[in-house]
Amino acid sequence: MRTIDETINRKDSNESPCDPSGETALFFAGLDIGSTATKAAIIHGVSKEVVAVAERATGWAPKEAAREALEDALSKLDVPGALISRTVATGYGRKMAAADKQVTEISCHALGAKHLVPEAMTVLDIGGQDSKMIALDEQGNVRDFLMNDKCAAGTGRFISNMATALGIDLDEFGVFAAKGTPVPISSMCAVFAESEVIGLTASGASREDLAAGIVVSIAKRLTSLAGRISFTPTIAFTGGTARNAELAKCFSEAIGVELNTPVLAPFAGAIGAALIASR
Amino acid sequence: MSYTSIDKLTTRAEKNPLEVAQAKEKGTKVFGFYCLYSPVEIALAAGGIVVGLCGTRNDPIPAAERTLPRNLCPLIKSSFGFAVEDSCPYFKSADLIVADSTCDGKKKMFEQMAEIKPLHLMYLPHNQELDVTGPFWEGEVVRFKERVEQECGINITDEMLKEAIKLTNREAAALKGLMDLNQQNPAPISGMKMMEIVFKSGFFASKQESVECLEAIVDEVGKAPQEETKQGPRVIISGVPMGLGSHKVCQLIEEAGGVVVAFENCTGYKKTMQVDTEKAPITALAEKYLATPCSIMSPNPGRIDLLNTMIADFKADAIVDLTWQACHTYNVEAENIRKYVQDDKKMPYLHIETDYSDADTEQLRVRIEAFLEMIG
């Protein structure tokens, strides 16, 4: 698998990404200010290629995180005189950012995912506090969508809480889950599931089996969330959870559908926002 | 744009609680109604005051939850909360509460409410077509008439009923005229304002006066030249009743740039049905009320018919289907509506299940904004 830097095409970094007229190219930026992470993406004005991405923890100051992520992305761009002509913000903190326009994460994730996985007809996004399934049309427009409502079940936050309960790092969670035989977890409430997991640990269940069980229970939840939006292939898997290759593989197996996980998956929302900025 | 006639109705409505109380002191009987199935004409014919009862605000819900289950529909809890707290001026003034056995939650709540106030429950059949249900319901209308006669100490004649029907038909026509103003593009009255007008018109001590106010609005707005401003997607809200205090979804749609052009619910377009004046009054009343296309009817084809007409008449771009939490009939029926809207009409459809609280406002805002972005 290629790294992010390889993916965003550093190979031609010696060539100035100019438009055909030879003038300094214009760039467009997207900011995805999520509940956990803030992502910035910069795309080339003409080719629409993703030329830089950066990420910050949202923390308690989303506006600062957004500014820093964008500056970071710009510094990676390394094009003298590069101009960001327009910025679009998305995510739960979109109204706090200094941007030209605000668009919901549903529309941005849809466009970003279609850009990364052109054959995608469905987007599954597991974000910090929302899980979404988005049905796309051929052009990448949103045809229909579903979101978890009023509950952390099946979200990135849920996985992160469970990792903490198991005393493992979020990045290791997938590795543990891949090794285990799923133990049934009955509660999907972020609070009660934690007590259940701690109880099961006390009765001798291994962390690998519990991690596997948690993945299966989230997958079940996602499958029922999907409801009327069927998992029409190809499915692009986006959001912070998709970064974790082992975890993405576990989800794919538990849902029983192959998921296409692009390297830039966590940046899908920011890329979509940048694409909207370029219109 | 502001209209004198709209300002007049909304300002005038502030005096309603006082006027109802004053009329009651002079001996006029006050009848409090909850539901669109109850024939108000019978109480009007007896010279009674007919008022809607409060049930659209969140604040009395904690009081209701001391008695009722927490996971019950907010409309039922709110109605009951106003009753136990005695904080609804119309409930306070009412001599008789008129209730209908619509859904299970309401029906069982009314048993508890009957301990607070005299209450007359009308047993509503849940089918509009069977040979037995029409006569049964007509029997219930007669039983209600007898109760009103007993309360007021008079006999209600057919002539009295015909007079009352004339007035309510005039009211229904005025409401239809008002709501139909928004068939224009751009719509002259926002969804929030429309809801406020219709809501406030339901609490007047004198129906004659509220009807005149409504007619004045239809006249003024109908004649006013409309500004050619560009508006967002035209949305019809379908589903459960809404009012001031439970207007969250309507407000969110309009804040996100949509235009709520009409309400296909019993606080909206379902109020515009006419009573047949050619038939015997009791029969005509029973027929009109039983025809109300509420989800408690099984089956409920009338809702699809009404929606079909409204989508065409209001040139709607999308349907938002609203269900109060734990309202099983509307929640289950949402699937029929979704199929009809998405598959048959090829229109965007969003189902929202919520309550009166603000707890999910921001989450709903994202969903509604995304829905409107999807329409473009």
Interface residues (C-beta under 8 A of the other chain):
Chain A: Y92 V103 T104 E105 I106 S107 D130 N141 V142 R143 D144 F145 M147 D149 K150 R228
Chain B: R338 Q342 E353 A359 D360 E362 Q363 V366 R367 E369 A370 E373 M374 G376
